Amino acid sequence: MIGDEGAPSRSTSDPEILKWCEHNNFNLITNNRGSMPQHLEDHVAAGHHVPGIFIINLKVSRGLIIEDLILIAGASYEDEYIDQIVYVPL
């Protein structure tokens, strides 16, 4: 989680978080619907990649979000979401 030991600090810019996710092969779960799509587009245009970005809707119950993330994790191939954004809930 951002801010945890070994992860980027809470003040890290979104582009730097995407680089960290790429380097560490982490999917990103965020609620940043505003700027993250553009950051991903810029990241990919610069020749970089991310395993996947899952943008959650905070107006939906956490239980539904967790259920959908578990479904995605169990039904997906390892590289299925490279350089993509998936909006959760599905």
Secondary structure, DSSP 8 states (H G I E B T S, - for coil): -TTSTTS--TT--HHHHHHHHHHHT--EEE--TTTHHHHHHHHHHTT---S-EEEE-TTS-HHHHHHHHHHHHHHS-TTTTTT-EEEE--
